[in-house]
Amino acid sequence: MKEKKEKKGNQRRPRKKKKKKKKKKKKTPRTCIQINSKPSNLPSLSLYSIFPPFVSEISN
């Protein structure tokens, strides 16, 4: 005879957890947004005043 498993009082079957769908975020580099949002008729020197570290890295 097979041994019967001891039943514990009133056990419920665990519910399966529903997987949440992840929303895809659109990645946009912030520096580009800031530069593009400025009016285009500004002289190129104005970029040096706004982003001195970035421009110096590009120029090197």
Biopython code that builds the backbone (N, CA, C, O; Angstrom):
import numpy as np
from Bio.PDB.StructureBuilder import StructureBuilder

atoms = [
    (1, "MET", "N", (0.847, -1.208, 0.000)),
    (1, "MET", "CA", (0.000, 0.000, 0.000)),
    (1, "MET", "C", (0.884, 1.261, 0.000)),
    (1, "MET", "O", (1.919, 1.330, 0.663)),
    (2, "LYS", "N", (0.423, 2.248, -0.775)),
    (2, "LYS", "CA", (1.151, 3.514, -0.806)),
    (2, "LYS", "C", (0.850, 4.304, 0.460)),
    (2, "LYS", "O", (-0.269, 4.306, 0.971)),
    (3, "GLU", "N", (1.904, 4.984, 0.954)),
    (3, "GLU", "CA", (1.690, 5.793, 2.152)),
    (3, "GLU", "C", (0.964, 7.076, 1.788)),
    (3, "GLU", "O", (1.351, 7.788, 0.862)),
    (4, "LYS", "N", (-0.092, 7.354, 2.532)),
    (4, "LYS", "CA", (-0.839, 8.590, 2.271)),
    (4, "LYS", "C", (-0.115, 9.762, 2.909)),
    (4, "LYS", "O", (0.359, 9.685, 4.043)),
    (5, "LYS", "N", (-0.043, 10.865, 2.140)),
    (5, "LYS", "CA", (0.581, 12.080, 2.669)),
    (5, "LYS", "C", (-0.376, 12.708, 3.676)),
    (5, "LYS", "O", (-1.592, 12.707, 3.485)),
    (6, "GLU", "N", (0.195, 13.243, 4.750)),
    (6, "GLU", "CA", (-0.644, 13.887, 5.766)),
    (6, "GLU", "C", (-1.177, 15.203, 5.217)),
    (6, "GLU", "O", (-0.424, 16.047, 4.731)),
    (7, "LYS", "N", (-2.482, 15.352, 5.305)),
    (7, "LYS", "CA", (-3.085, 16.592, 4.803)),
    (7, "LYS", "C", (-3.010, 17.653, 5.879)),
    (7, "LYS", "O", (-3.381, 17.435, 7.032)),
    (8, "LYS", "N", (-2.512, 18.823, 5.461)),
    (8, "LYS", "CA", (-2.532, 19.960, 6.386)),
    (8, "LYS", "C", (-3.861, 20.669, 6.210)),
    (8, "LYS", "O", (-4.470, 20.605, 5.142)),
    (9, "GLY", "N", (-4.300, 21.332, 7.237)),
    (9, "GLY", "CA", (-5.645, 21.929, 7.222)),
    (9, "GLY", "C", (-5.821, 22.989, 6.164)),
    (9, "GLY", "O", (-5.044, 23.941, 6.092)),
    (10, "ASN", "N", (-6.854, 22.827, 5.332)),
    (10, "ASN", "CA", (-7.350, 23.830, 4.387)),
    (10, "ASN", "C", (-6.242, 24.522, 3.598)),
    (10, "ASN", "O", (-6.001, 25.717, 3.771)),
    (11, "GLN", "N", (-5.572, 23.767, 2.732)),
    (11, "GLN", "CA", (-4.522, 24.381, 1.907)),
    (11, "GLN", "C", (-5.109, 24.817, 0.578)),
    (11, "GLN", "O", (-5.838, 24.070, -0.074)),
    (12, "ARG", "N", (-4.780, 26.029, 0.191)),
    (12, "ARG", "CA", (-5.207, 26.522, -1.120)),
    (12, "ARG", "C", (-4.065, 26.372, -2.103)),
    (12, "ARG", "O", (-2.893, 26.413, -1.727)),
    (13, "ARG", "N", (-4.413, 26.202, -3.346)),
    (13, "ARG", "CA", (-3.397, 26.130, -4.389)),
    (13, "ARG", "C", (-2.891, 27.546, -4.645)),
    (13, "ARG", "O", (-3.692, 28.456, -4.857)),
    (14, "PRO", "N", (-1.574, 27.745, -4.629)),
    (14, "PRO", "CA", (-1.069, 29.105, -4.840)),
    (14, "PRO", "C", (-1.417, 29.614, -6.231)),
    (14, "PRO", "O", (-1.327, 28.881, -7.216)),
    (15, "ARG", "N", (-1.809, 30.861, -6.295)),
    (15, "ARG", "CA", (-2.184, 31.472, -7.575)),
    (15, "ARG", "C", (-0.943, 31.812, -8.373)),
    (15, "ARG", "O", (0.086, 32.197, -7.818)),
    (16, "LYS", "N", (-1.054, 31.664, -9.681)),
    (16, "LYS", "CA", (0.059, 32.052, -10.544)),
    (16, "LYS", "C", (0.117, 33.570, -10.622)),
    (16, "LYS", "O", (-0.906, 34.235, -10.790)),
    (17, "LYS", "N", (1.314, 34.104, -10.499)),
    (17, "LYS", "CA", (1.476, 35.553, -10.589)),
    (17, "LYS", "C", (1.486, 35.961, -12.050)),
    (17, "LYS", "O", (2.182, 35.363, -12.870)),
    (18, "LYS", "N", (0.706, 36.986, -12.366)),
    (18, "LYS", "CA", (0.680, 37.500, -13.733)),
    (18, "LYS", "C", (1.906, 38.362, -13.967)),
    (18, "LYS", "O", (2.264, 39.189, -13.128)),
    (19, "LYS", "N", (2.554, 38.165, -15.122)),
    (19, "LYS", "CA", (3.726, 38.970, -15.452)),
    (19, "LYS", "C", (3.278, 40.332, -15.956)),
    (19, "LYS", "O", (2.415, 40.434, -16.828)),
    (20, "LYS", "N", (3.881, 41.382, -15.390)),
    (20, "LYS", "CA", (3.560, 42.738, -15.837)),
    (20, "LYS", "C", (4.362, 43.051, -17.085)),
    (20, "LYS", "O", (5.549, 42.737, -17.167)),
    (21, "LYS", "N", (3.706, 43.675, -18.063)),
    (21, "LYS", "CA", (4.400, 44.088, -19.276)),
    (21, "LYS", "C", (5.166, 45.364, -19.006)),
    (21, "LYS", "O", (4.627, 46.326, -18.461)),
    (22, "LYS", "N", (6.444, 45.361, -19.397)),
    (22, "LYS", "CA", (7.265, 46.555, -19.194)),
    (22, "LYS", "C", (7.041, 47.530, -20.335)),
    (22, "LYS", "O", (7.030, 47.147, -21.505)),
    (23, "LYS", "N", (6.860, 48.809, -19.976)),
    (23, "LYS", "CA", (6.717, 49.845, -21.000)),
    (23, "LYS", "C", (8.097, 50.237, -21.495)),
    (23, "LYS", "O", (9.012, 50.459, -20.702)),
    (24, "LYS", "N", (8.242, 50.320, -22.806)),
    (24, "LYS", "CA", (9.530, 50.701, -23.383)),
    (24, "LYS", "C", (9.677, 52.211, -23.321)),
    (24, "LYS", "O", (8.816, 52.959, -23.784)),
    (25, "LYS", "N", (10.788, 52.642, -22.738)),
    (25, "LYS", "CA", (11.063, 54.078, -22.676)),
    (25, "LYS", "C", (11.905, 54.466, -23.875)),
    (25, "LYS", "O", (12.844, 53.765, -24.252)),
    (26, "LYS", "N", (11.553, 55.593, -24.465)),
    (26, "LYS", "CA", (12.345, 56.091, -25.590)),
    (26, "LYS", "C", (13.582, 56.778, -25.034)),
    (26, "LYS", "O", (13.481, 57.732, -24.262)),
    (27, "LYS", "N", (14.759, 56.283, -25.434)),
    (27, "LYS", "CA", (16.001, 56.867, -24.939)),
    (27, "LYS", "C", (16.415, 58.019, -25.840)),
    (27, "LYS", "O", (16.580, 57.850, -27.048)),
    (28, "THR", "N", (16.580, 59.194, -25.238)),
    (28, "THR", "CA", (17.081, 60.349, -25.987)),
    (28, "THR", "C", (18.164, 61.003, -25.137)),
    (28, "THR", "O", (17.900, 61.377, -23.994)),
    (29, "PRO", "N", (19.351, 61.145, -25.658)),
    (29, "PRO", "CA", (20.406, 61.782, -24.881)),
    (29, "PRO", "C", (20.044, 63.225, -24.546)),
    (29, "PRO", "O", (19.610, 63.993, -25.405)),
    (30, "ARG", "N", (20.232, 63.572, -23.278)),
    (30, "ARG", "CA", (19.759, 64.882, -22.810)),
    (30, "ARG", "C", (20.521, 66.033, -23.449)),
    (30, "ARG", "O", (19.953, 67.094, -23.708)),
    (31, "THR", "N", (21.799, 65.821, -23.701)),
    (31, "THR", "CA", (22.600, 66.924, -24.249)),
    (31, "THR", "C", (22.071, 67.338, -25.616)),
    (31, "THR", "O", (22.035, 68.521, -25.955)),
    (32, "CYS", "N", (21.655, 66.326, -26.404)),
    (32, "CYS", "CA", (21.153, 66.651, -27.741)),
    (32, "CYS", "C", (19.865, 67.459, -27.651)),
    (32, "CYS", "O", (19.651, 68.387, -28.430)),
    (33, "ILE", "N", (19.003, 67.101, -26.691)),
    (33, "ILE", "CA", (17.737, 67.822, -26.557)),
    (33, "ILE", "C", (18.014, 69.286, -26.220)),
    (33, "ILE", "O", (17.410, 70.197, -26.786)),
    (34, "GLN", "N", (18.955, 69.490, -25.273)),
    (34, "GLN", "CA", (19.228, 70.862, -24.854)),
    (34, "GLN", "C", (19.805, 71.681, -26.004)),
    (34, "GLN", "O", (19.452, 72.849, -26.174)),
    (35, "ILE", "N", (20.692, 71.073, -26.795)),
    (35, "ILE", "CA", (21.303, 71.820, -27.900)),
    (35, "ILE", "C", (20.258, 72.109, -28.974)),
    (35, "ILE", "O", (20.189, 73.215, -29.509)),
    (36, "ASN", "N", (19.430, 71.073, -29.286)),
    (36, "ASN", "CA", (18.457, 71.241, -30.356)),
    (36, "ASN", "C", (17.336, 72.210, -29.986)),
    (36, "ASN", "O", (16.743, 72.850, -30.854)),
    (37, "SER", "N", (17.053, 72.310, -28.673)),
    (37, "SER", "CA", (15.960, 73.182, -28.262)),
    (37, "SER", "C", (16.340, 74.665, -28.395)),
    (37, "SER", "O", (15.469, 75.532, -28.472)),
    (38, "LYS", "N", (17.640, 74.941, -28.422)),
    (38, "LYS", "CA", (18.078, 76.338, -28.579)),
    (38, "LYS", "C", (17.799, 76.814, -30.014)),
    (38, "LYS", "O", (17.841, 76.017, -30.951)),
    (39, "PRO", "N", (17.518, 78.103, -30.181)),
    (39, "PRO", "CA", (17.294, 78.604, -31.537)),
    (39, "PRO", "C", (18.538, 78.425, -32.405)),
    (39, "PRO", "O", (19.661, 78.600, -31.933)),
    (40, "SER", "N", (18.332, 78.076, -33.676)),
    (40, "SER", "CA", (19.458, 77.711, -34.542)),
    (40, "SER", "C", (20.272, 78.933, -34.980)),
    (40, "SER", "O", (21.409, 78.789, -35.429)),
    (41, "ASN", "N", (19.697, 80.135, -34.853)),
    (41, "ASN", "CA", (20.425, 81.310, -35.331)),
    (41, "ASN", "C", (21.480, 81.814, -34.337)),
    (41, "ASN", "O", (22.113, 82.840, -34.582)),
    (42, "LEU", "N", (21.674, 81.103, -33.220)),
    (42, "LEU", "CA", (22.732, 81.490, -32.295)),
    (42, "LEU", "C", (24.093, 81.189, -32.928)),
    (42, "LEU", "O", (24.222, 80.215, -33.670)),
    (43, "PRO", "N", (25.096, 82.000, -32.650)),
    (43, "PRO", "CA", (26.436, 81.699, -33.162)),
    (43, "PRO", "C", (26.999, 80.444, -32.498)),
    (43, "PRO", "O", (26.575, 80.076, -31.402)),
    (44, "SER", "N", (27.941, 79.797, -33.153)),
    (44, "SER", "CA", (28.474, 78.528, -32.637)),
    (44, "SER", "C", (29.230, 78.731, -31.321)),
    (44, "SER", "O", (29.386, 77.790, -30.544)),
    (45, "LEU", "N", (29.698, 79.958, -31.072)),
    (45, "LEU", "CA", (30.435, 80.213, -29.835)),
    (45, "LEU", "C", (29.537, 80.049, -28.606)),
    (45, "LEU", "O", (30.035, 79.779, -27.513)),
    (46, "SER", "N", (28.222, 80.209, -28.773)),
    (46, "SER", "CA", (27.321, 80.094, -27.622)),
    (46, "SER", "C", (27.358, 78.691, -27.038)),
    (46, "SER", "O", (27.104, 78.506, -25.847)),
    (47, "LEU", "N", (27.677, 77.691, -27.877)),
    (47, "LEU", "CA", (27.772, 76.320, -27.358)),
    (47, "LEU", "C", (28.920, 76.196, -26.368)),
    (47, "LEU", "O", (28.834, 75.431, -25.408)),
    (48, "TYR", "N", (29.988, 76.939, -26.595)),
    (48, "TYR", "CA", (31.104, 76.892, -25.654)),
    (48, "TYR", "C", (30.661, 77.381, -24.282)),
    (48, "TYR", "O", (31.068, 76.829, -23.260)),
    (49, "SER", "N", (29.833, 78.410, -24.262)),
    (49, "SER", "CA", (29.405, 78.947, -22.970)),
    (49, "SER", "C", (28.451, 77.985, -22.260)),
    (49, "SER", "O", (28.444, 77.909, -21.031)),
    (50, "ILE", "N", (27.639, 77.243, -23.041)),
    (50, "ILE", "CA", (26.686, 76.325, -22.411)),
    (50, "ILE", "C", (27.386, 75.035, -21.997)),
    (50, "ILE", "O", (27.238, 74.587, -20.860)),
    (51, "PHE", "N", (28.150, 74.434, -22.916)),
    (51, "PHE", "CA", (28.805, 73.150, -22.642)),
    (51, "PHE", "C", (30.313, 73.243, -22.861)),
    (51, "PHE", "O", (30.815, 72.705, -23.848)),
    (52, "PRO", "N", (31.042, 73.902, -21.980)),
    (52, "PRO", "CA", (32.487, 73.972, -22.202)),
    (52, "PRO", "C", (33.185, 72.605, -22.163)),
    (52, "PRO", "O", (34.070, 72.364, -22.983)),
    (53, "PRO", "N", (32.815, 71.686, -21.223)),
    (53, "PRO", "CA", (33.539, 70.399, -21.210)),
    (53, "PRO", "C", (33.272, 69.557, -22.457)),
    (53, "PRO", "O", (34.187, 68.932, -22.994)),
    (54, "PHE", "N", (32.011, 69.540, -22.920)),
    (54, "PHE", "CA", (31.667, 68.691, -24.065)),
    (54, "PHE", "C", (32.393, 69.155, -25.323)),
    (54, "PHE", "O", (32.965, 68.353, -26.062)),
    (55, "VAL", "N", (32.357, 70.488, -25.554)),
    (55, "VAL", "CA", (32.916, 71.005, -26.798)),
    (55, "VAL", "C", (34.427, 70.808, -26.815)),
    (55, "VAL", "O", (35.007, 70.524, -27.863)),
    (56, "SER", "N", (35.067, 70.958, -25.650)),
    (56, "SER", "CA", (36.521, 70.804, -25.617)),
    (56, "SER", "C", (36.914, 69.356, -25.909)),
    (56, "SER", "O", (37.947, 69.107, -26.529)),
    (57, "GLU", "N", (36.082, 68.390, -25.458)),
    (57, "GLU", "CA", (36.376, 66.977, -25.747)),
    (57, "GLU", "C", (36.240, 66.689, -27.230)),
    (57, "GLU", "O", (37.038, 65.942, -27.797)),
    (58, "ILE", "N", (35.223, 67.284, -27.866)),
    (58, "ILE", "CA", (34.998, 67.034, -29.290)),
    (58, "ILE", "C", (36.132, 67.650, -30.121)),
    (58, "ILE", "O", (36.614, 67.044, -31.078)),
    (59, "SER", "N", (36.547, 68.865, -29.740)),
    (59, "SER", "CA", (37.548, 69.570, -30.538)),
    (59, "SER", "C", (38.910, 68.886, -30.458)),
    (59, "SER", "O", (39.695, 68.967, -31.402)),
    (60, "ASN", "N", (39.202, 68.212, -29.340)),
    (60, "ASN", "CA", (40.521, 67.560, -29.193)),
    (60, "ASN", "C", (40.626, 66.360, -30.117)),
    (60, "ASN", "O", (41.655, 65.685, -30.138)),
]
sb = StructureBuilder()
sb.init_structure("model")
sb.init_model(0)
sb.init_chain("A")
sb.init_seg("    ")
for serial, (resi, resn, name, xyz) in enumerate(atoms, 1):
    if name == "N":
        sb.init_residue(resn, " ", resi, " ")
    sb.init_atom(name, np.array(xyz, "f"), 0.0, 1.0, " ", f" {name:<3s}", serial, name[0])
structure = sb.get_structure()
